[in-house]
Amino acid sequence: MTTYIFFDEALRMLTNAYLLSTILLIAASGIGLAVIETIEKTGQR
């Protein structure tokens, strides 16, 4: 038994994965920058 994924469904899955990965990347970079900024502020004292 072979299950096929139609092109529009595969394209929707890839689009959702791409959007999710970009959102996660932006969130992770924002958190990383906040952590670095906090470390730099505490290091100046």
C-alpha positions in Angstrom: 0.0 0.0 0.0 1.5 3.3 -1.1 0.3 6.6 0.2 0.7 9.6 -2.0 1.0 13.2 -0.9 -0.5 15.6 -3.4 1.6 18.6 -4.6 -0.5 21.3 -3.0 -0.4 19.5 0.4 3.4 19.0 0.2 3.8 22.7 -0.8 1.7 23.8 2.1 3.7 21.6 4.5 7.0 23.1 3.2 5.6 26.6 3.4 4.5 26.1 7.0 7.9 24.6 7.9 9.7 27.5 6.3 7.6 30.1 8.1 7.9 28.3 11.4 11.7 28.0 11.1 12.1 31.7 10.2 9.9 32.7 13.2 11.9 30.5 15.5 15.2 31.9 14.1 14.1 35.5 14.7 12.9 34.6 18.2 16.2 32.8 19.1 18.3 35.6 17.8 16.3 38.2 19.8 16.7 36.1 23.0 20.4 35.7 22.3 20.9 39.4 21.8 19.1 40.1 25.0 21.3 37.7 26.9 24.4 39.2 25.4 23.3 42.7 26.3 22.6 41.6 29.8 26.0 40.1 30.1 27.6 43.2 28.8 25.7 45.4 31.2 26.7 43.3 34.2 30.3 43.2 33.1 30.7 47.0 33.0 30.0 47.3 36.8 
